[in-house]
Amino acid sequence: MGFLAAVPMTTLQTASMILTGVGAIASAYGAYQQGQLQAAAAAQQAKAMEQQARLYEMQALDAQNRAAREAALLREQGERIKGQQRAVMGASGVQLAGSPMDVVMDTQRSIEMDVATIKQGGAREAWGYSTQAWAERAQAQQTAFAGSVAKQQGRIGAFGNLLTGATAVADQWYNYRYRM
């Protein structure tokens, strides 16, 4: 009763143990591969997000450059308008002092206000793109981290499947070998 006797295993019992072991290995490999594939997909997605972030940065720079060009163009046009005002006043015999000079100064103030508006609009647009670039990079980092976690989970899952399979094979072997 207290003594365990060894019983020879049949071919079917041996095959069952081998299939259990092979199943555990296949399951472990599947878990490992799933982790690898998820990590690779996350890496590709993070790379695409990083490229999108660079595009947003380029758009931000473009917005600033466009605003600077528009402001410079507006100043040139303003200088031409002020020159025309002076020419008309000079041709009319009006002295460039007092009220006539106030007209030129008002034109200058209007030009500067418009330039400031253009620059502010460009800065706002650039800020929007920069914010999108930052958010895209943050998402890329999260995605890359999720990929590394998936890779690690695949390894842990594979190891767990191997342990579970090894335990099942050992249990089968013990039950087949030592029946009471």
C-alpha positions as CSV (number, residue, x, y, z in Angstrom):
1,M,0.0,0.0,0.0
2,G,2.7,2.5,0.9
3,F,5.0,1.2,-1.7
4,L,4.9,2.5,-5.2
5,A,5.6,0.0,-7.9
6,A,6.9,0.9,-11.4
7,V,4.6,-0.1,-14.1
8,P,5.8,-0.2,-17.7
9,M,4.3,2.5,-20.0
10,T,2.5,1.6,-23.1
11,T,3.2,3.1,-26.5
12,L,0.0,5.1,-26.3
13,Q,1.0,6.5,-23.0
14,T,4.5,7.5,-24.3
15,A,2.9,9.1,-27.4
16,S,0.5,11.0,-25.1
17,M,3.4,12.4,-23.1
18,I,5.4,13.3,-26.3
19,L,2.3,15.1,-27.8
20,T,1.8,17.0,-24.5
21,G,5.4,18.1,-24.6
22,V,5.2,19.1,-28.3
23,G,2.0,20.9,-27.7
24,A,3.6,22.9,-24.9
25,I,6.6,23.8,-27.1
26,A,4.2,24.9,-29.9
27,S,2.2,26.9,-27.5
28,A,5.3,28.5,-26.1
29,Y,6.6,29.3,-29.6
30,G,3.2,30.8,-30.5
31,A,3.3,33.1,-27.4
32,Y,6.8,34.1,-28.2
33,Q,6.1,34.9,-31.8
34,Q,2.9,36.8,-30.9
35,G,5.0,39.0,-28.6
36,Q,7.6,39.5,-31.3
37,L,5.0,40.4,-33.9
38,Q,3.3,42.9,-31.6
39,A,6.6,44.5,-30.8
40,A,7.5,44.8,-34.5
41,A,4.1,46.3,-35.3
42,A,4.4,48.8,-32.5
43,A,7.9,49.7,-33.6
44,Q,6.6,50.4,-37.2
45,Q,3.7,52.4,-35.8
46,A,6.1,54.4,-33.6
47,K,8.3,55.1,-36.5
48,A,5.4,56.4,-38.6
49,M,4.3,58.6,-35.7
50,E,7.8,60.0,-35.4
51,Q,7.8,60.8,-39.2
52,Q,4.4,62.5,-38.7
53,A,5.9,64.6,-35.9
54,R,8.7,65.7,-38.2
55,L,6.2,66.7,-40.8
56,Y,4.3,68.8,-38.2
57,E,7.6,70.5,-37.2
58,M,8.3,71.3,-40.9
59,Q,4.7,72.7,-41.1
60,A,5.4,74.9,-38.1
61,L,8.6,76.2,-39.6
62,D,6.8,76.8,-42.9
63,A,4.0,78.8,-41.0
64,Q,6.6,81.0,-39.4
65,N,8.4,81.6,-42.7
66,R,5.2,82.4,-44.6
67,A,4.2,84.9,-41.9
68,A,7.7,86.5,-42.1
69,R,7.4,86.8,-45.9
70,E,3.9,88.2,-45.7
71,A,5.0,90.7,-43.1
72,A,8.0,91.8,-45.2
73,L,5.7,92.1,-48.3
74,L,3.2,94.2,-46.4
75,R,6.0,96.5,-45.1
76,E,7.2,97.0,-48.7
77,Q,3.7,97.8,-49.9
78,G,3.3,100.2,-46.9
79,E,6.5,102.0,-47.8
80,R,5.2,102.4,-51.4
81,I,1.9,103.8,-50.1
82,K,3.7,106.2,-47.8
83,G,5.9,107.3,-50.7
84,Q,2.9,107.9,-52.8
85,Q,1.3,109.9,-50.0
86,R,4.4,112.1,-49.7
87,A,4.6,112.5,-53.4
88,V,0.9,113.6,-53.7
89,M,1.3,116.0,-50.8
90,G,4.6,117.4,-52.2
91,A,3.0,117.8,-55.7
92,S,0.1,119.6,-54.1
93,G,2.4,122.0,-52.3
94,V,1.4,120.7,-48.9
95,Q,4.1,120.9,-46.3
96,L,4.9,117.5,-44.6
97,A,4.1,118.8,-41.1
98,G,1.0,118.7,-38.9
99,S,-2.1,117.0,-40.4
100,P,-0.4,115.8,-43.6
101,M,2.3,114.1,-41.5
102,D,-0.3,112.6,-39.3
103,V,-1.7,110.8,-42.4
104,V,1.7,109.3,-43.1
105,M,2.1,108.3,-39.4
106,D,-1.4,106.7,-39.3
107,T,-0.5,104.7,-42.4
108,Q,2.7,103.6,-40.6
109,R,0.8,102.5,-37.5
110,S,-1.7,100.6,-39.6
111,I,1.1,98.8,-41.4
112,E,2.8,97.9,-38.1
113,M,-0.6,96.6,-36.7
114,D,-1.1,94.5,-39.8
115,V,2.4,93.1,-39.6
116,A,1.9,92.2,-36.0
117,T,-1.4,90.5,-36.8
118,I,0.3,88.5,-39.6
119,K,3.2,87.5,-37.3
120,Q,0.8,86.5,-34.5
121,G,-1.2,84.4,-36.9
122,G,1.9,82.7,-38.1
123,A,3.1,82.1,-34.5
124,R,-0.3,80.6,-33.6
125,E,-0.3,78.3,-36.6
126,A,3.3,77.2,-35.8
127,W,2.3,76.6,-32.2
128,G,-0.5,74.4,-33.3
129,Y,1.8,72.3,-35.5
130,S,4.4,72.2,-32.7
131,T,1.8,71.0,-30.3
132,Q,0.7,68.3,-32.7
133,A,4.4,67.2,-33.2
134,W,4.8,66.9,-29.4
135,A,1.6,64.9,-29.1
136,E,2.6,62.6,-31.9
137,R,6.0,62.0,-30.3
138,A,4.4,61.3,-26.9
139,Q,2.1,58.7,-28.6
140,A,5.1,57.2,-30.5
141,Q,6.9,56.7,-27.2
142,Q,3.8,55.1,-25.6
143,T,3.5,52.8,-28.6
144,A,7.2,51.9,-28.5
145,F,6.8,51.1,-24.8
146,A,3.7,49.0,-25.5
147,G,5.7,47.1,-28.0
148,S,8.5,46.3,-25.6
149,V,5.9,45.2,-23.0
150,A,4.3,42.9,-25.6
151,K,7.7,41.4,-26.4
152,Q,8.3,40.8,-22.8
153,Q,4.8,39.3,-22.3
154,G,5.5,37.0,-25.2
155,R,8.7,35.7,-23.5
156,I,6.9,35.3,-20.2
157,G,4.0,33.6,-21.9
158,A,6.4,31.2,-23.7
159,F,8.2,30.4,-20.5
160,G,4.9,29.9,-18.7
161,N,3.6,27.6,-21.4
162,L,6.9,25.5,-21.2
163,L,6.5,25.2,-17.5
164,T,2.9,24.2,-17.7
165,G,3.7,21.7,-20.4
166,A,6.7,20.3,-18.4
167,T,4.4,19.9,-15.4
168,A,1.8,18.1,-17.5
169,V,4.4,15.7,-18.9
170,A,5.8,15.0,-15.5
171,D,2.4,14.5,-14.1
172,Q,1.5,12.1,-16.9
173,W,4.8,10.2,-16.5
174,Y,4.3,9.9,-12.8
175,N,0.7,8.6,-13.2
176,Y,1.6,6.2,-16.0
177,R,4.7,5.0,-14.2
178,Y,3.5,4.6,-10.7
179,R,0.0,3.4,-10.4
180,M,-1.1,2.2,-7.1
